[in-house]
Amino acid sequence: MAACTAQVAAFLACRDPIKIATATTVTLREDSRMRAFSGAVTGFLIVACACEASAQEDAAPAVRDKPREEKEIESRTSSGSRVIPENEPYPMQAAGWGPAAGPFFVERWAEDWSRLRRDGEAPALKAMPLIGDDVTLTLSAEARVRIDAYDDAALMANNDFSQLESRVIAGADMHLGEHLRVYGELGSAQVDGHGNGFTPNYRGTVAPGNYRNDVAVQQLFAEAATHVGDYLIGAMVGRMEFSDGPRQLIAISDGPNLHRTWNGVRTYVHGRNFRVGAFSYKVTRLGNGAFDEQVNGDERLKGVNASIVVARAKGAGNFYLDPFLFVTSNVRGLAGPSQGADKRKSFGIRLWGSRGPVSVDWAAIRQTGEHKGRNIDAWAASLVQSVLVKEKGVRVRAGFRLDMGSGGNSFGTNGPIKSFNQLYASSNYLGEGLLISQSNVAIFAPTIAVIPTKGVTFTADYAFLRRLARNDAVYGGLMRPYAGTQNVAGRAVGSQARVVASWAVNDHVAVSAEGEHLFAGNVLKRAGYGGGTYGMMSLTLRY
């Protein structure tokens, strides 16, 4: 791991995308289990970056990838990307297709390179005409290397480990005329590590398929869309990623190597001032070999969601009101110490946006249903707000976050279960280290973001953690109860410090690092737990 760390550190000093792509190829091939697919994709990245570098020699410098805080500011006004689909009437940042990643999107199928192709400005391998201008093909790729390290993992003394993760993704987007397209994506992943600690990402000697996978069909779907008056109407059928909802409930799961994917249908109607969608999915269960993934009918997600522009301002940002209903079923769902048939309805509303220097993201969620025959009665609320206090020179944004998730009676045998379940929440919302969950807890955290120069962002927060129900446990990430905390008195769980740094080297290269430490309070100490520390560094290369 020391050699891996040194190699990643060497990446940070390199601004040449060709050199970085070559180094990434070497890193991925260090694991003998990585198949030819990894070499082919990283080879593609080298060629693509070389083409891009050649094309840019006589061109103006491209806009660099925005760091996370700038993305959050900009996403509420304009995406900043030149590859927004021309047929999308709703503001792209709120259309449900995922966030921007510099000149790209996290969901590569959300990109539309046709405008740049017509203007003669499209990079190599983007919107390539196959049959006239009606049938085009866009190729994309991504490689990521990431190091995770834990000291006192699961808040247990001397429970230490570290792991090196790597992934390569290759995508192809074929547009068959104006109304039909097919998107496919292959992914490969590897993980290795050492230490004597319990690993929250996988247990035992066999890693799950989203960490170690020879090659898998990550996404493969067909989409048909057309305009009816001022409205865009469409449907997507097949395997796809889905993250259209509040981060406290739904995300693509970017912490592991391979994202979570779903199989089914997604329909949508988008207008200028509102949109509505419906979806019905079964989850993908990944194996470790080649093309051995399965459609898992034991875990399902369906529902409806919408978004309404409640305040629009030219150049000053919009406010959006997003109601949603998610219906989930999982034969191995978790509720406290219990695992079994879990059926939930998670419904609520999200208000978010910005106006001038002020940015807000508020959400209220209610959960009902049943777990192994017991009723579910849970809720959650989040209030995130910040103000741009210094705009010129070194930019500074300050604010605070308040997150609450209900708890109670999860360890009992009668009465309703009151612990809120985060379902498929974003790991980076409360910390990539997964030291705490938004269940049976109240979290208050002052926040600050500093942007010293374009492409570089530092963010920090310090969270104070309080338990809501004393007859329920404290929960770590992935809804893991810290065993024994349900039997001790008190409400003071502790506090958590987090610092995140990100650097957009150029259009294609992004580096990020994160450090977290949880300081144990009385509840954790009385149950025999101490603090825990997590660190992460990642390098991502996109084309």
URVENFEN-V795645 format. One record per run of one state. SS is the DSSP state (H for helix, E for strand, L for the rest). FROM is the first residue (numbers start at 1). TO is the last residue. Records with the same first field share a line. If there is no record, write none. Layout:
BEGIN
SS->FROM-TO + FROM-TO
END
This chain:
BEGIN
L->1-1 + 13-16 + 30-35 + 56-67 + 75-83 + 85-91 + 95-99 + 102-103 + 106-107 + 112-113 + 119-127 + 132-134 + 152-152 + 156-160 + 177-179 + 196-212 + 229-230 + 241-249 + 251-261 + 271-273 + 286-289 + 291-293 + 312-318 + 336-337 + 356-357 + 372-373 + 391-394 + 406-416 + 418-423 + 425-440 + 454-455 + 467-474 + 482-484 + 488-491 + 505-508 + 521-521 + 527-531 + 543-543
H->2-12 + 17-29 + 36-55 + 68-74 + 92-94 + 108-110 + 114-118 + 153-155 + 477-479 + 485-487 + 522-526
E->84-84 + 100-101 + 104-105 + 111-111 + 128-131 + 135-151 + 161-176 + 180-195 + 213-228 + 231-240 + 250-250 + 262-270 + 274-285 + 290-290 + 294-311 + 319-335 + 338-355 + 358-371 + 374-390 + 395-405 + 417-417 + 424-424 + 441-453 + 456-466 + 475-476 + 480-481 + 492-504 + 509-520 + 532-542
END
